[in-house]
Amino acid sequence: MRLGLNLGYWGAGNGADNLVLAREAGHLGYSVVWAAEAYGSDAATVLTWIAAQTENIDVGSAVFQIPARTPAMTAMTAATLDTLSGGRFRLGLGVSGPQVSEGWHGVRFDRPLARTREYVDIVRLALSRKKVADDGYFFTLPLPDGPGKALSLTVHPVREQIPVYLAAIGPKNLELTGEIADGWLAIFFSPEHAGDLMAPLRAGRESVGKDLTGFDVVPTVPVVIGDDLAACADPLRFHTALYVGGMGSKDKNFYNQLAHRMGYGEAADEVQRLYLAREHQSAMAAVPQEFIDATSLIGPPDRIRERLHAYADAGVTTLSVATYAASLEERLATIRTMAELLDSSGLAS
């Protein structure tokens, strides 16, 4: 198992601090640093900045939003980042959610699985430097009855194939991820519930004659180190309540649905009710500590080291650390401790 570092949304913290974290992660042997985007900072600019000031750590989008860019634009960005970084870019993609897709990008949240499949096909076609032509449900390239013609990418990425990761939560999306992607970006991953998640992923791989060999399973895992479990869980309550209670609409919240499938349906509904009523503090308090513990690494170092084995046994190949410590010094201490714990666990690859 390898370690990654997830910086989240750039606007959520000090950019200079995040660069320090990325550099330190590279020195510690972390394999990749990820950046996210929602409706603030974009991930491509952040990753370019990090890639220019690091040497050996991969940079990855977690994720580029599919409704935000045409597939050709995504291929251009991926090829450019791979070239500028010397072959260190990983392309993570996701459909986002209905609020952002329709409210921010003006793109209907329609047939997300079919959109993802068509999008990835075009991105890969463009990155292969063949002429791009597609007559799909969402994209027609080139447009008919006009001056456009099929074009090929003029930039040659360092690698023949840039790895494609998909952010997926639901069973059908997981199956698609196994079928068409090189890796899976997971959130709220619980080793104890991994069987329900890995089964559709494995089915997708088998549908194209593959298994999970070489496939990168990458959950983002919040990490808070300390002796008091309840105190360690507290910094994660806002994040959890936001996603389980406030992401998407009441009827289309993928994170809430995941909590239901994990057996926390009653609590998830209460968190959502309170959050949508703008009772945010109450929503945070309603998040079960058991759910936080199941989907995070909290507690003393020895407890976290032991729990790393559960992630490895569940099939995780890259564990992406999301640190919620208050200060830069504490965040640096967290990623250093995680590197030490992985090494001492005997799980490092």
Stockholm file with secondary structure:
# STOCKHOLM 1.0

chainA/1-349         MRLGLNLGYWGAGNGADNLVLAREAGHLGYSVVWAAEAYGSDAATVLTWIAAQTENIDVGSAVFQIPARTPAMTAMTAATLDTLSGGRFRLGLGVSGPQVSEGWHGVRFDRPLARTREYVDIVRLALSRKKVADDGYFFTLPLPDGPGKALSLTVHPVREQIPVYLAAIGPKNLELTGEIADGWLAIFFSPEHAGDLMAPLRAGRESVGKDLTGFDVVPTVPVVIGDDLAACADPLRFHTALYVGGMGSKDKNFYNQLAHRMGYGEAADEVQRLYLAREHQSAMAAVPQEFIDATSLIGPPDRIRERLHAYADAGVTTLSVATYAASLEERLATIRTMAELLDSSGLAS
#=GR chainA/1-349 SS CEEEEEEEEGGGSCHHHHHHHHHHHHHHTCCEEEEECSSSSCHHHHHHHHHHTCSSSEEEESCEEGGGSCHHHHHHHHHHHHHHTTSCEEEEEECCCHHHHHHTSCCCCCCHHHHHHHHHHHHHHHHTTSCCCEECSSCEESCTTSSCCCCCCCSCCSSSSCCEEEECCSHHHHHHHHHHCSEEEEESCCGGGHHHHHHHHHHHHHHTTCCSTTCEEEEEEEEEECSCHHHHHGGGHHHHHIIIIISSBTTBCHHHHHHHHTTCHHHHHHHHHHHHTTCHHHHHHHSCHHHHHHHSEEECHHHHHHHHHHHHHTTCSEEEEEECCSSHHHHHHHHHHHHHHHHHHTCCC
#=GC SS_cons         CEEEEEEEEGGGSCHHHHHHHHHHHHHHTCCEEEEECSSSSCHHHHHHHHHHTCSSSEEEESCEEGGGSCHHHHHHHHHHHHHHTTSCEEEEEECCCHHHHHHTSCCCCCCHHHHHHHHHHHHHHHHTTSCCCEECSSCEESCTTSSCCCCCCCSCCSSSSCCEEEECCSHHHHHHHHHHCSEEEEESCCGGGHHHHHHHHHHHHHHTTCCSTTCEEEEEEEEEECSCHHHHHGGGHHHHHIIIIISSBTTBCHHHHHHHHTTCHHHHHHHHHHHHTTCHHHHHHHSCHHHHHHHSEEECHHHHHHHHHHHHHTTCSEEEEEECCSSHHHHHHHHHHHHHHHHHHTCCC
//
